[in-house]
Amino acid sequence: MSEAGLQGPMVLDLFVNYFYQRGRLRGAGQFLTNVAVCWCMFGFVGHVITAVPAAMQRRPALTLAEVLPSVTTWWVPEHPISFVLVIGLGLLGFFLSLKGKQLDRFLNA
């Protein structure tokens, strides 16, 4: 490989340096946490929309796509595995927020 190909910052270095600026890592963590909370709430509401009428009528629950055919519902978590993934996203956001606070304290010192 030639020396010309190794000059300049790498993409990963640019990515890391972007988040080393004050408040960005904490903001990204808070954003991920808020998105995960909203997804969980939508999933809970979708579960209520499908499960409560089915329980009242003593029949198996339909999926959210069957209950609301004209609404795009592919992004709403309905399965326990998808809820685990969304909760994992929220935990990642919480972890990034805590690490962002530590980074901000380090940068202020």
N, C-alpha and C positions, 0 to 999 in steps of 0.2 A: 504494500500500500504506500502511496506517495505521501510526502509531508504536507502537500496542499490539502489533502482530504482530512487531515487531523487538525487543521487550524480552525479557530472559531469555537464559540460555546456549543456544547451539545444540547439537544432538546431537553433532556432530563435536567441538566444544570439550569436552563432557563426556567423550567417548571418549578424547581426547588427554590430558586432565587425569587420568583414571583411570590411564593408563600412566605418567604423570610421577611417580607415587608410587614410593618406593624398592622395588626388587626385583620389581615387577610385569612390566615389560617383559622382564627376564631370565627370569622364571618362565614367561612365555608362550612365549618362544623355546625354552626347554628342553622345555616340553610339546610343542610342534610337532616338535622334533627327535626326541623319544622316540616320538611317534605315527608319524612317518615311518619310523623304524628298525623298529618293530613291524610296520608294513604291509609293509616290504621283506622281513622275515623270514617273514611269512605267505605272501607271494608266492613266495619261494624254496621254502618247504616245499610249497606247492601245485604249483609247477613240478616238484619232485622226485616228488611223488605221481603226477603225470600222465605225465611224460616217461620215468622210469626203467622202469616196467613196459612201456610201449610200445616202448622201445628193446630190451628183453630179448626181447619177442615179435615184433620187427620188423614193427610195424604203426604207423599214424599215431597220434599222441597224442590223447587225448580231452581235453575241457575239464574243469575241476574240478567244474562243475555236473553233468556226466555221470558222473563217478567217484563223487561224493558227492551223490546226488539229494535226500537228506533233510536236508542241511545248507545253511543260507543262506550262499552264497559270492559274492554280488554285490559285496562290498566288498574282496575279495582281488584284488590286481593280477595279471593274467595276461599282458597284452600289453606289449611294450617301451615303448609310448607311456605306458601307465599307470605303469610303473616310472619313466620320466623325470619324470612329474608328481609322484610320491611323493618322488623324490630332490630335485626342486625345492622341495617342501614342507620337506624336511629342511634344505636350504640356507637357505631363508627363516628357519626356526627358529634355525639357527646364527647368521645375520646379526643377527636380533633379540636373541639372547643376547649377542652382542658389543656391540651398541649399548646394550643394557640395562646392561652392565658400565660402559661409558663414562658413561652417564647417572647411575648410582649414584656413580661417582667424582666427577662434577660436583656432585651434590647433597650429597656429604659435604664438599666443599671450602668 
